[in-house]
């Protein structure tokens, strides 16, 4: 039986790849809805990117709904230097997507979808957690319908400040609310995502698949690799967000540690820092499963399999 998911995202090269993997023909995941949030770029640009990616995938059956335009308390902040002005620079995509978003707001779509599902749904959050926190604030009892919240964010070090990762830093107040929800949370932070680098060799392997979706992913990764080389001197683009769906497909790819996580939201110096109690020094109740290691060769093998499943005639 397929696992029901809602993808809350801010595409974003790695969000786009996560969508592509989750929506593949041989995926064990069933995308009930896609919701967008301000993060890598404005919510308008992120929504356009989500629609274009679904069009490339041939998945016009998946609805996209527009979410938060800014964090709960802060002004919006974007990552143009990493993802480009469009949020998805590299591939040539339509200025006006063929697909259109729904008229319903993302938060309402998440709530309705959760309540209507015959089984608990996993929320896959690959951007700032503004929409998810708003759902929890608006409907505190909604947690009974959620199987887990599986996020890309945080880590024991930062990529936007010395101690804070971008998704958590953008809206630390939202992240704090999510981590206090009592729902099972699976966390894929920089500790593992920086281990899965799409180097020239990895990209070359995807190029050999020879179908339109794999070619599209190659274009995404080539651009992502170049910005990570420029800004972080890394030899490949980390497929951050894809780790969430890869875990849901094959949990054994990752080593997870049950731990307590707090989110710093008051300090000017360390705002957005994820405090991860890996050594159990606080004795606080464990509220998250934090990824500490990943089987890198098997990740690339699974990605290759998912991309190949689209077939040469699928576009």
VOBA-1610 file (N, C-alpha, C; in pm, whole numbers, padded with zeros to 5 digits, always signed):
BEGIN
Unk+00084-00119+00000Unk+00000+00000+00000Unk+00088+00125+00000Unk+00051+00222-00082Unk+00132+00343-00090Unk+00111+00432+00032Unk+00215+00504+00067Unk+00211+00596+00180Unk+00158+00730+00132Unk+00053+00782+00197Unk-00009+00908+00159Unk+00075+01025+00213Unk+00105+01120+00124Unk+00185+01234+00167Unk+00127+01364+00111Unk+00152+01474+00183Unk+00133+01609+00132Unk+00271+01672+00127Unk+00306+01730+00013Unk+00438+01792-00001Unk+00425+01943+00013Unk+00484+01997+00119Unk+00485+02140+00146Unk+00625+02191+00114Unk+00638+02275+00011Unk+00771+02299-00045Unk+00788+02442-00097Unk+00913+02472-00134Unk+00948+02605-00188Unk+01045+02588-00306Unk+01002+02518-00412Unk+01095+02480-00520Unk+01166+02598-00585Unk+01301+02599-00586Unk+01404+02514-00528Unk+01439+02387-00606Unk+01571+02379-00639Unk+01624+02266-00715Unk+01604+02134-00642Unk+01639+02130-00514Unk+01628+02004-00442Unk+01483+01970-00410Unk+01397+02073-00391Unk+01252+02046-00377Unk+01199+01983-00505Unk+01241+02037-00619Unk+01195+01985-00748Unk+01232+01838-00762Unk+01353+01804-00722Unk+01398+01664-00731Unk+01318+01576-00635Unk+01288+01629-00516Unk+01204+01554-00422Unk+01067+01526-00482Unk+01007+01626-00546Unk+00878+01607-00613Unk+00886+01500-00721Unk+00990+01509-00801Unk+01008+01414-00912Unk+01020+01271-00860Unk+01096+01251-00755Unk+01114+01117-00699Unk+00983+01066-00638Unk+00916+01152-00562Unk+00793+01111-00496Unk+00684+01077-00595Unk+00683+01146-00709Unk+00578+01126-00808Unk+00611+01031-00919Unk+00722+00959-00905Unk+00763+00865-01010Unk+00665+00749-01022Unk+00668+00682-01138Unk+00572+00576-01167Unk+00585+00459-01070Unk+00705+00430-01025Unk+00724+00316-00935Unk+00742+00360-00790Unk+00696+00482-00759Unk+00709+00533-00622Unk+00610+00464-00529Unk+00652+00443-00405Unk+00563+00389-00303Unk+00487+00500-00231Unk+00501+00623-00280Unk+00436+00739-00218Unk+00322+00788-00306Unk+00216+00835-00243Unk+00099+00889-00312Unk+00084+01035-00271Unk+00115+01127-00364Unk+00107+01270-00335Unk-00038+01315-00341Unk-00096+01349-00226Unk-00235+01393-00221Unk-00249+01540-00258Unk-00147+01619-00230Unk-00150+01761-00261Unk-00009+01817-00251Unk+00014+01927-00321Unk+00137+02004-00309Unk+00100+02144-00261Unk+00166+02190-00157Unk+00144+02326-00107Unk+00276+02402-00110Unk+00268+02531-00134Unk+00390+02610-00146Unk+00401+02712-00034Unk+00524+02755-00009Unk+00553+02848+00099Unk+00668+02938+00056Unk+00671+03059+00107Unk+00785+03147+00081Unk+00909+03090+00147Unk+01020+03090+00072Unk+01145+03035+00126Unk+01259+03061+00031Unk+01289+02963-00052Unk+01397+02982-00149Unk+01373+03105-00235Unk+01246+03129-00268Unk+01204+03250-00338Unk+01067+03289-00286Unk+01007+03392-00345Unk+00872+03432-00305Unk+00775+03317-00328Unk+00664+03317-00258Unk+00569+03208-00274Unk+00512+03206-00416Unk+00504+03322-00481Unk+00456+03326-00619Unk+00551+03252-00712Unk+00680+03278-00698Unk+00779+03209-00782Unk+00786+03060-00748Unk+00780+03028-00620Unk+00785+02888-00580Unk+00665+02810-00633Unk+00549+02877-00635Unk+00428+02813-00688Unk+00442+02789-00837Unk+00491+02889-00909Unk+00513+02873-01053Unk+00609+02757-01078Unk+00713+02747-00997Unk+00810+02639-01015Unk+00747+02502-00988Unk+00666+02493-00884Unk+00599+02366-00853Unk+00509+02323-00969Unk+00435+02418-01024Unk+00346+02387-01136Unk+00425+02342-01258Unk+00535+02411-01286Unk+00617+02374-01402Unk+00680+02236-01384Unk+00724+02206-01263Unk+00785+02074-01239Unk+00682+01963-01257Unk+00561+01983-01205Unk+00456+01883-01222Unk+00421+01866-01369Unk+00425+01974-01446Unk+00399+01966-01590Unk+00508+01883-01658Unk+00633+01908-01622Unk+00744+01829-01678Unk+00725+01681-01643Unk+00677+01653-01523Unk+00656+01516-01477Unk+00536+01450-01544Unk+00450+01529-01605Unk+00325+01475-01658Unk+00226+01443-01548Unk+00231+01520-01437Unk+00145+01495-01323Unk+00050+01612-01297Unk-00025+01648-01399Unk-00125+01752-01383Unk-00240+01712-01294Unk-00242+01584-01253Unk-00347+01536-01162Unk-00323+01577-01018Unk-00206+01631-00987Unk-00173+01671-00850Unk-00201+01821-00835Unk-00286+01856-00740Unk-00321+01997-00717Unk-00212+02070-00640Unk-00193+02196-00675Unk-00098+02284-00607Unk-00176+02400-00544Unk-00149+02429-00417Unk-00216+02538-00348Unk-00113+02633-00288Unk-00143+02761-00293Unk-00050+02866-00252Unk-00059+02886-00101Unk+00058+02894-00036Unk+00064+02910+00108Unk+00119+03044+00152Unk+00188+03043+00265Unk+00231+03166+00333Unk+00326+03249+00247Unk+00303+03378+00246Unk+00388+03472+00172Unk+00507+03518+00254Unk+00503+03493+00386Unk+00611+03536+00474Unk+00606+03452+00602Unk+00713+03454+00680Unk+00713+03381+00808Unk+00609+03434+00906Unk+00588+03362+01015Unk+00488+03401+01115Unk+00512+03542+01169Unk+00638+03577+01198Unk+00667+03705+01261Unk+00765+03793+01184Unk+00853+03733+01108Unk+00961+03806+01040Unk+00921+03848+00899Unk+00994+03942+00841Unk+00982+03965+00696Unk+01035+03844+00621Unk+00995+03832+00496Unk+01042+03721+00413Unk+01189+03736+00380Unk+01259+03622+00367Unk+01400+03618+00326Unk+01414+03509+00220Unk+01491+03536+00115Unk+01504+03443+00004Unk+01649+03400-00017Unk+01668+03293-00096Unk+01801+03237-00121Unk+01836+03247-00269Unk+01827+03368-00322Unk+01852+03388-00466Unk+01991+03347-00507Unk+02090+03365-00418Unk+02228+03334-00454Unk+02251+03184-00473Unk+02159+03103-00420Unk+02172+02958-00434Unk+02082+02905-00545Unk+01960+02956-00553Unk+01861+02901-00647Unk+01832+02993-00765Unk+01894+03110-00769Unk+01872+03203-00879Unk+01750+03289-00859Unk+01734+03387-00947Unk+01624+03482-00934Unk+01488+03415-00949Unk+01479+03311-01031Unk+01352+03242-01050Unk+01323+03143-00937Unk+01427+03109-00861Unk+01415+03002-00763Unk+01445+02866-00823Unk+01451+02860-00957Unk+01477+02733-01025Unk+01556+02760-01153Unk+01662+02839-01139Unk+01744+02873-01255Unk+01815+02748-01308Unk+01847+02752-01438Unk+01913+02639-01504Unk+01829+02592-01620Unk+01729+02506-01593Unk+01641+02461-01701Unk+01557+02576-01756Unk+01519+02568-01882Unk+01431+02668-01941Unk+01287+02623-01919Unk+01213+02702-01842Unk+01076+02667-01807Unk+00982+02780-01849Unk+00855+02750-01872Unk+00760+02853-01916Unk+00743+02965-01813Unk+00732+03088-01862Unk+00703+03201-01772Unk+00563+03188-01714Unk+00472+03135-01794Unk+00334+03113-01749Unk+00307+02962-01754Unk+00299+02897-01638Unk+00279+02752-01638Unk+00148+02712-01704Unk+00149+02595-01767Unk+00026+02542-01826Unk-00074+02503-01717Unk-00025+02455-01606Unk-00110+02419-01493Unk-00138+02542-01407Unk-00248+02539-01333Unk-00287+02650-01246Unk-00305+02601-01103Unk-00278+02689-01005Unk-00302+02649-00866Unk-00450+02649-00833Unk-00488+02582-00727Unk-00626+02584-00680Unk-00657+02721-00620Unk-00783+02746-00597Unk-00825+02873-00535Unk-00816+02866-00383Unk-00801+02747-00328Unk-00797+02731-00183Unk-00657+02759-00129Unk-00652+02816-00011Unk-00524+02842+00055Unk-00462+02712+00104Unk-00330+02710+00105Unk-00256+02588+00140Unk-00296+02532+00277Unk-00308+02618+00376Unk-00339+02571+00511Unk-00474+02499+00513Unk-00573+02555+00444Unk-00705+02491+00440Unk-00700+02359+00364Unk-00619+02355+00257Unk-00604+02231+00181Unk-00540+02122+00267Unk-00437+02158+00342Unk-00372+02059+00429Unk-00472+02005+00531Unk-00547+02094+00595Unk-00644+02052+00697Unk-00751+01962+00635Unk-00809+02003+00522Unk-00914+01925+00457Unk-00862+01789+00411Unk-00743+01788+00354Unk-00686+01662+00304Unk-00660+01565+00418Unk-00606+01616+00528Unk-00581+01530+00644Unk-00711+01470+00696Unk-00814+01551+00709Unk-00940+01503+00766Unk-01013+01407+00673Unk-00995+01423+00543Unk-01066+01339+00446Unk-00996+01207+00418Unk-00869+01197+00454Unk-00794+01075+00425Unk-00841+00960+00513Unk-00848+00841+00454Unk-00889+00723+00529Unk-00777+00668+00617Unk-00659+00719+00600Unk-00545+00677+00682Unk-00459+00798+00715Unk-00378+00791+00821Unk-00293+00906+00855Unk-00200+00943+00741Unk-00173+01072+00729Unk-00095+01127+00618Unk+00037+01181+00671Unk+00143+01163+00593Unk+00273+01220+00628Unk+00287+01356+00561Unk+00322+01457+00640Unk+00352+01589+00587Unk+00501+01594+00557Unk+00535+01618+00431Unk+00675+01628+00389Unk+00704+01776+00369Unk+00783+01833+00458Unk+00810+01977+00457Unk+00954+02002+00417Unk+00974+02058+00297Unk+01110+02080+00248Unk+01144+02228+00237Unk+01062+02312+00297Unk+01090+02456+00305Unk+01071+02503+00448Unk+01063+02633+00471Unk+01029+02683+00603Unk+00896+02625+00650Unk+00878+02615+00781Unk+00765+02542+00838Unk+00643+02629+00867Unk+00632+02741+00798Unk+00524+02837+00824Unk+00386+02776+00804Unk+00365+02710+00690Unk+00233+02650+00665Unk+00198+02545+00769Unk+00295+02460+00801Unk+00268+02349+00894Unk+00235+02403+01032Unk+00310+02503+01078Unk+00283+02564+01208Unk+00145+02628+01209Unk+00109+02693+01099Unk-00022+02759+01092Unk-00135+02658+01100Unk-00116+02543+01036Unk-00214+02434+01047Unk-00231+02393+01192Unk-00121+02375+01263Unk-00124+02331+01402Unk-00186+02436+01494Unk-00165+02563+01461Unk-00224+02671+01540Unk-00375+02681+01514Unk-00414+02670+01387Unk-00555+02683+01348Unk-00639+02565+01394Unk-00581+02444+01387Unk-00654+02321+01422Unk-00568+02236+01515Unk-00565+02270+01643Unk-00476+02198+01737Unk-00500+02047+01742Unk-00621+02003+01711Unk-00653+01859+01718Unk-00620+01785+01589Unk-00562+01854+01492Unk-00534+01793+01362Unk-00427+01685+01371Unk-00351+01686+01480Unk-00238+01593+01493Unk-00281+01446+01485Unk-00406+01418+01520Unk-00454+01278+01516Unk-00458+01222+01374Unk-00456+01310+01275Unk-00463+01268+01135Unk-00325+01261+01069Unk-00220+01299+01144Unk-00085+01308+01087Unk-00004+01186+01129Unk+00050+01115+01031Unk+00136+01000+01059Unk+00272+01047+01108Unk+00332+01142+01035Unk+00458+01203+01077Unk+00474+01334+01002Unk+00564+01417+01052Unk+00610+01535+00980Unk+00756+01509+00947Unk+00785+01494+00820Unk+00920+01460+00775Unk+00979+01583+00708Unk+01085+01638+00768Unk+01134+01768+00724Unk+01280+01764+00680Unk+01314+01856+00588Unk+01453+01889+00566Unk+01476+02022+00636Unk+01570+02021+00729Unk+01600+02145+00800Unk+01694+02119+00915Unk+01768+02224+00951Unk+01851+02218+01070Unk+01979+02138+01051Unk+02030+02092+01164Unk+02157+02020+01167Unk+02239+02068+01285Unk+02353+02006+01305Unk+02441+02046+01416Unk+02530+02163+01377Unk+02516+02211+01254Unk+02588+02331+01209Unk+02498+02404+01110Unk+02540+02520+01064Unk+02455+02602+00979Unk+02509+02619+00838Unk+02419+02668+00750Unk+02462+02708+00616Unk+02415+02849+00581Unk+02337+02911+00671Unk+02292+03048+00648Unk+02352+03144+00750Unk+02366+03094+00872Unk+02450+03158+00974Unk+02545+03049+01022Unk+02644+03082+01105Unk+02735+02976+01150Unk+02666+02859+01218Unk+02547+02884+01276Unk+02481+02777+01352Unk+02343+02741+01298Unk+02290+02814+01202Unk+02151+02792+01158Unk+02143+02755+01010Unk+02063+02654+00983Unk+02031+02613+00845Unk+01917+02700+00793Unk+01912+02721+00662Unk+01821+02820+00602Unk+01674+02797+00637Unk+01621+02676+00616Unk+01478+02654+00636Unk+01433+02686+00778Unk+01514+02649+00875Unk+01478+02676+01015Unk+01499+02824+01046Unk+01606+02882+00993Unk+01636+03023+01018Unk+01527+03115+00962Unk+01470+03080+00847Unk+01368+03167+00787Unk+01250+03186+00882Unk+01209+03080+00951Unk+01094+03092+01041Unk+01112+03002+01162Unk+01197+03047+01253Unk+01226+02968+01373Unk+01104+02954+01463Unk+01018+03057+01465Unk+00897+03050+01547Unk+00807+02937+01499Unk+00796+02923+01367Unk+00715+02814+01312Unk+00777+02679+01346Unk+00909+02670+01331Unk+00978+02544+01362Unk+00957+02505+01508Unk+00966+02602+01596Unk+00945+02575+01739Unk+00806+02516+01763Unk+00707+02573+01698Unk+00569+02523+01715Unk+00558+02379+01665Unk+00621+02349+01553Unk+00614+02214+01497Unk+00681+02113+01590Unk+00796+02149+01644Unk+00868+02055+01731Unk+00802+02037+01867Unk+00708+02122+01899Unk+00632+02108+02024Unk+00496+02043+02002Unk+00473+01990+01881Unk+00339+01942+01844Unk+00304+01805+01901Unk+00406+01727+01936Unk+00380+01591+01983Unk+00370+01489+01871Unk+00374+01535+01746Unk+00372+01446+01630Unk+00512+01387+01609Unk+00519+01267+01555Unk+00649+01211+01519Unk+00713+01300+01412Unk+00837+01340+01436Unk+00908+01425+01341Unk+01037+01355+01298Unk+01054+01341+01167Unk+01178+01287+01110Unk+01256+01403+01052Unk+01382+01418+01094Unk+01460+01538+01059Unk+01582+01500+00975Unk+01591+01563+00858Unk+01706+01544+00770Unk+01777+01678+00758Unk+01883+01691+00838Unk+01958+01815+00843Unk+02086+01807+00762Unk+02166+01911+00773Unk+02288+01922+00694Unk+02386+01809+00722Unk+02378+01748+00842Unk+02471+01640+00877Unk+02466+01526+00775Unk+02344+01493+00725Unk+02336+01387+00625Unk+02326+01442+00483Unk+02259+01556+00466Unk+02240+01604+00328Unk+02372+01645+00264Unk+02468+01688+00346Unk+02600+01723+00291Unk+02684+01600+00259Unk+02633+01483+00294Unk+02701+01359+00255Unk+02657+01312+00116Unk+02538+01362+00070Unk+02485+01316-00058Unk+02503+01427-00160Unk+02625+01437-00212Unk+02661+01542-00306Unk+02652+01491-00450Unk+02576+01564-00531Unk+02565+01529-00673Unk+02687+01584-00746Unk+02793+01505-00749Unk+02918+01542-00815Unk+02904+01518-00966Unk+03010+01552-01039Unk+03010+01527-01185Unk+02985+01380-01215Unk+03046+01292-01135Unk+03029+01149-01158Unk+02884+01106-01138Unk+02822+01155-01032Unk+02682+01121-01004Unk+02591+01174-01115Unk+02614+01300-01153Unk+02532+01361-01258Unk+02549+01286-01390Unk+02672+01241-01417Unk+02697+01163-01537Unk+02616+01035-01540Unk+02599+00973-01425Unk+02518+00852-01417Unk+02372+00879-01451Unk+02320+00992-01404Unk+02181+01028-01436Unk+02167+01063-01585Unk+02271+01122-01639Unk+02267+01161-01781Unk+02252+01037-01870Unk+02307+00925-01826Unk+02303+00803-01906Unk+02166+00736-01907Unk+02072+00784-01826Unk+01937+00726-01824Unk+01864+00757-01955Unk+01888+00875-02009Unk+01832+00914-02140Unk+01680+00914-02142Unk+01619+00986-02049Unk+01477+01019-02066Unk+01458+01165-02026Unk+01347+01227-02066Unk+01331+01371-02043Unk+01337+01413-01896Unk+01287+01329-01807Unk+01289+01364-01664Unk+01431+01361-01610Unk+01505+01256-01644Unk+01644+01247-01600Unk+01725+01362-01657Unk+01700+01399-01782Unk+01770+01513-01843Unk+01739+01643-01769Unk+01614+01658-01728Unk+01572+01775-01651Unk+01644+01780-01516Unk+01653+01665-01450Unk+01723+01658-01322Unk+01871+01691-01339Unk+01930+01646-01448Unk+02071+01680-01477Unk+02087+01831-01488Unk+01996+01899-01557Unk+02002+02045-01568Unk+01992+02111-01431Unk+01901+02062-01349Unk+01887+02115-01213Unk+02016+02099-01134Unk+02073+01980-01141Unk+02191+01950-01060Unk+02315+02023-01110Unk+02325+02045-01240Unk+02439+02120-01293Unk+02439+02262-01239Unk+02322+02326-01237Unk+02314+02462-01183Unk+02342+02461-01032Unk+02280+02368-00962Unk+02295+02359-00816Unk+02441+02333-00778Unk+02505+02247-00856Unk+02647+02217-00830Unk+02732+02343-00845Unk+02700+02424-00944Unk+02781+02545-00968Unk+02766+02647-00856Unk+02644+02664-00804Unk+02627+02762-00695Unk+02690+02712-00565Unk+02685+02581-00544Unk+02748+02528-00422Unk+02901+02535-00432Unk+02953+02525-00551Unk+03097+02544-00568Unk+03135+02689-00540Unk+03056+02781-00592Unk+03084+02924-00576Unk+03073+02969-00432Unk+02966+02929-00365Unk+02935+02983-00232Unk+02990+02899-00117Unk+03007+02769-00137Unk+03051+02682-00027Unk+03176+02602-00062Unk+03228+02618-00184Unk+03345+02544-00231Unk+03325+02393-00216Unk+03203+02348-00245Unk+03172+02204-00242Unk+03175+02150-00384Unk+03206+02023-00398Unk+03225+01962-00530Unk+03096+01903-00589Unk+02983+01933-00526Unk+02855+01887-00577Unk+02743+01954-00502Unk+02624+01949-00559Unk+02507+02006-00492Unk+02444+01902-00400Unk+02425+01933-00273Unk+02360+01838-00183Unk+02212+01824-00220Unk+02164+01703-00230Unk+02022+01683-00265Unk+01938+01686-00136Unk+01951+01797-00063Unk+01889+01812+00069Unk+01748+01753+00077Unk+01656+01816+00004Unk+01514+01786+00020Unk+01476+01647-00026Unk+01551+01594-00122Unk+01521+01460-00172Unk+01538+01354-00062Unk+01619+01384+00038Unk+01641+01287+00146Unk+01511+01253+00217Unk+01418+01347+00225Unk+01292+01321+00295Unk+01213+01211+00226Unk+01198+01220+00094Unk+01118+01120+00023Unk+01194+00988+00007Unk+01326+00996-00006Unk+01404+00873-00013Unk+01391+00793+00116Unk+01387+00863+00229Unk+01367+00797+00358Unk+01230+00730+00365Unk+01128+00802+00320Unk+00993+00745+00327Unk+00979+00623+00236Unk+01057+00621+00128Unk+01056+00504+00038Unk+01134+00388+00098Unk+01253+00418+00149Unk+01340+00314+00203Unk+01407+00364+00331Unk+01338+00351+00445Unk+01390+00404+00571Unk+01528+00350+00608Unk+01560+00228+00563Unk+01687+00167+00600Unk+01807+00239+00539Unk+01785+00330+00447Unk+01896+00408+00390Unk+01961+00499+00494Unk+01886+00534+00598Unk+01932+00634+00695Unk+01941+00575+00834Unk+02039+00624+00910Unk+02048+00594+01052Unk+01982+00709+01127Unk+01881+00677+01207Unk+01805+00779+01278Unk+01827+00766+01429Unk+01844+00878+01497Unk+01858+00876+01642Unk+01741+00950+01706Unk+01674+00881+01798Unk+01563+00941+01872Unk+01622+01036+01975Unk+01581+01162+01969Unk+01646+01262+02052Unk+01549+01376+02082Unk+01596+01471+02161Unk+01517+01592+02186Unk+01577+01708+02107Unk+01488+01782+02039Unk+01531+01898+01961Unk+01455+02022+02005Unk+01530+02128+02033Unk+01473+02260+02061Unk+01514+02354+01948Unk+01435+02460+01929Unk+01465+02561+01829Unk+01487+02695+01897Unk+01605+02755+01874Unk+01635+02887+01930Unk+01565+02995+01847Unk+01487+03081+01914Unk+01412+03182+01839Unk+01420+03321+01901Unk+01505+03337+02003Unk+01513+03466+02071Unk+01647+03536+02056Unk+01753+03461+02034Unk+01886+03519+02030Unk+01915+03586+01896Unk+01971+03706+01899Unk+02013+03772+01776Unk+02129+03697+01711Unk+02211+03634+01791Unk+02330+03567+01742Unk+02301+03428+01685Unk+02212+03354+01752Unk+02191+03214+01714Unk+02047+03184+01675Unk+01972+03285+01633Unk+01833+03265+01588Unk+01829+03155+01480Unk+01735+03063+01497Unk+01719+02956+01400Unk+01807+02835+01422Unk+01886+02836+01527Unk+01972+02721+01557Unk+01888+02605+01608Unk+01917+02485+01560Unk+01853+02364+01607Unk+01941+02302+01715Unk+01890+02299+01836Unk+01963+02241+01949Unk+01926+02093+01960Unk+02021+02007+01923Unk+01993+01864+01910Unk+02064+01789+02023Unk+01989+01730+02112Unk+02045+01669+02232Unk+02087+01524+02205Unk+02188+01508+02120Unk+02231+01374+02081Unk+02291+01294+02197Unk+02343+01364+02296Unk+02404+01296+02411Unk+02312+01288+02531Unk+02186+01328+02512Unk+02084+01316+02617Unk+02125+01388+02746Unk+02181+01506+02731Unk+02228+01579+02849Unk+02115+01654+02920Unk+02004+01680+02851Unk+01895+01757+02913Unk+01793+01668+02981Unk+01791+01540+02944Unk+01689+01446+02994Unk+01548+01489+02956Unk+01535+01574+02855Unk+01402+01613+02808Unk+01342+01500+02725Unk+01209+01498+02719Unk+01140+01396+02642Unk+01181+01403+02495Unk+01211+01289+02439Unk+01254+01283+02298Unk+01136+01317+02207Unk+01158+01411+02114Unk+01048+01459+02030Unk+01077+01448+01880Unk+01190+01385+01842Unk+01224+01379+01700Unk+01319+01264+01673Unk+01319+01221+01548Unk+01417+01124+01498Unk+01508+01199+01403Unk+01635+01208+01439Unk+01732+01290+01367Unk+01826+01201+01287Unk+01838+01227+01158Unk+01924+01146+01072Unk+02071+01178+01099Unk+02148+01075+01130Unk+02290+01094+01161Unk+02382+01035+01056Unk+02332+00942+00974Unk+02416+00880+00872Unk+02328+00834+00757Unk+02391+00812+00640Unk+02317+00774+00520Unk+02403+00681+00436Unk+02340+00584+00372Unk+02409+00493+00282Unk+02412+00558+00144Unk+02519+00628+00115Unk+02526+00712-00006Unk+02514+00630-00135Unk+02589+00520-00154Unk+02575+00445-00279Unk+02432+00398-00305Unk+02362+00355-00199Unk+02225+00307-00217Unk+02129+00422-00249Unk+02160+00543-00201Unk+02079+00660-00237Unk+02084+00682-00387Unk+02205+00682-00444Unk+02218+00706-00588Unk+02153+00592-00667Unk+02163+00471-00617Unk+02103+00357-00686Unk+01951+00372-00689Unk+01891+00412-00576Unk+01746+00431-00570Unk+01702+00547-00658Unk+01777+00657-00655Unk+01743+00771-00740Unk+01747+00732-00887Unk+01849+00656-00925Unk+01861+00611-01064Unk+01739+00528-01104Unk+01698+00441-01015Unk+01582+00355-01041Unk+01455+00439-01056Unk+01437+00540-00970Unk+01316+00621-00976Unk+01313+00705-01104Unk+01425+00762-01140Unk+01430+00846-01260Unk+01409+00761-01386Unk+01466+00640-01388Unk+01450+00551-01504Unk+01307+00508-01522Unk+01229+00508-01413Unk+01091+00460-01421Unk+01002+00551-01505Unk+01044+00674-01528Unk+00961+00766-01606Unk+00954+00722-01753Unk+01056+00656-01802Unk+01053+00607-01939Unk+01084+00714-02040Unk+01134+00672-02155Unk+01182+00767-02256Unk+01069+00850-02318Unk+00946+00801-02313Unk+00838+00873-02379Unk+00757+00957-02283Unk+00794+00959-02154Unk+00720+01038-02056Unk+00779+01178-02048Unk+00700+01280-02058Unk+00751+01418-02049Unk+00645+01508-01992
//
